[in-house]
Each structure stands twice: as structure tokens, then as C-alpha cells.
Amino acid sequence: PYDLTLRFKTKKMNRKKDKKMEMIVRRFSSYEGSKKSYCEQHKIKPHVFDYYRKKLKRAKGGQPKFLPIQIKELKDVAPIELYYPNGNQVRLSVDTPITLLKQLLQINLPKR
């Protein structure tokens, strides 16, 4: 059988620990030493500190998971060339839709 009271107590203890760790993480911004010495002073391991720092950042809507990138314009790019085992060749432009490219890679062309 599953003990629901134990589960509730564990969650409550986690909330207390979360609050405690949140205070420790917040106070680090005004600390002048290293992260290692700060963690030693508070008797926590650096990886635990990092976990709670990331958790706090996510809760506050910190940095997005995906960062925007810019792709340079493809000018002098060679076309895509497919060579089939039967000797057939297909030359495509670099802006060929990926769905078409996938279909062409799966095609079984008859021998010529």
C-alpha cells in the first residue's frame, strides 16, 4: 500500500527546502567570494546550488531555452546532387523542400 501522508510530508518538506534555497541563491548576488566558498559556507554542494539557481530562473521566466539565430544568405552554394546506385542522377537547388528531398532519397528508380 501507498502511504499518502508520507508523500504529503515529503512535498511539504520540499517546499520548505525550496524557500530556504531560494534565499541562499538570492543572497549569492551580493556575496563577494567564489561560488565554491559560498557553497561551503552554507554547507551545500555546488551542483545543488546550480540546480536551485536554474530552477529559480525558470520560475521567473529567465532566459528562453532556444535562442534566435541568423542564417546568412546562401549565394554561391553548390546544388544538391543525388546519385542513385542504378546510375541515375538528380540535381536540385538548395531551396528544395525537405519533404521532396526525403521522398527522393527513398525512391527506388529502375535501372536504365
C-alpha positions in Angstrom: 0.0 0.0 0.0 1.0 3.6 -0.7 1.3 5.9 2.3 -0.3 9.3 1.2 0.7 11.0 4.5 4.3 10.3 3.9 4.0 11.7 0.4 2.4 14.9 1.7 5.1 15.4 4.3 7.8 15.0 1.7 6.2 17.6 -0.5 5.9 20.0 2.4 9.5 19.5 3.3 10.5 20.1 -0.3 8.6 23.5 -0.2 10.5 24.4 2.9 13.8 23.5 1.3 12.9 25.3 -1.8 12.2 28.5 0.2 15.5 28.1 2.1 17.5 27.5 -1.1 15.8 30.5 -2.8 17.1 32.7 -0.1 20.6 31.3 -0.4 20.6 31.7 -4.1 19.3 35.3 -3.9 21.9 36.3 -1.3 24.7 35.0 -3.5 24.4 38.0 -5.8 25.7 40.3 -3.1 28.5 37.8 -2.0 32.0 38.8 -3.0 33.7 35.4 -2.8 33.6 32.4 -5.2 30.6 30.1 -5.6 32.7 27.3 -4.1 33.4 29.2 -0.9 29.8 30.4 -0.7 28.5 26.8 -1.0 31.0 25.6 1.6 29.8 28.4 3.9 26.2 27.3 3.5 27.0 23.6 3.6 25.6 22.8 0.2 27.2 21.2 -2.9 27.9 23.5 -5.9 25.7 21.3 -8.2 22.8 21.6 -5.8 23.3 25.4 -5.8 23.3 25.4 -9.6 20.1 23.3 -9.7 18.2 25.8 -7.5 19.6 28.8 -9.3 18.3 27.4 -12.6 15.0 26.4 -11.0 14.6 29.9 -9.7 15.5 31.4 -13.1 12.9 29.2 -14.8 10.2 30.1 -12.3 10.8 33.8 -13.0 10.8 33.4 -16.8 14.6 33.6 -17.2 16.4 33.0 -20.5 14.5 31.2 -23.1 15.5 27.6 -24.0 16.0 28.4 -27.6 17.9 31.5 -28.8 17.3 33.1 -32.1 19.9 32.6 -34.8 20.5 34.3 -38.1 21.3 32.4 -41.2 23.4 34.1 -43.8 22.0 34.2 -47.3 23.2 31.2 -49.4 24.7 32.7 -52.5 27.4 30.6 -54.2 26.2 27.3 -52.9 26.5 24.2 -55.0 23.3 22.4 -55.8 22.2 19.2 -54.1 23.2 16.2 -56.3 21.8 12.7 -55.7 23.5 9.7 -57.3 21.5 6.6 -57.3 23.0 3.1 -57.5 21.4 2.5 -60.9 23.4 5.4 -62.4 20.6 8.0 -62.4 21.4 11.5 -61.1 19.2 14.2 -59.8 20.3 17.8 -59.3 18.3 20.1 -57.0 18.5 23.7 -55.9 19.5 24.3 -52.2 16.0 25.6 -51.5 14.3 22.3 -52.4 11.7 21.5 -49.8 12.9 18.9 -47.3 9.8 16.8 -47.8 10.6 16.4 -51.5 14.3 15.6 -50.7 13.1 12.9 -48.2 10.9 11.4 -50.9 13.7 11.3 -53.5 16.1 9.7 -51.0 13.6 6.8 -50.5 12.8 6.3 -54.2 13.8 3.0 -55.9 14.4 4.0 -59.6 14.5 1.3 -62.2 17.9 0.5 -63.8 18.5 2.3 -67.1 
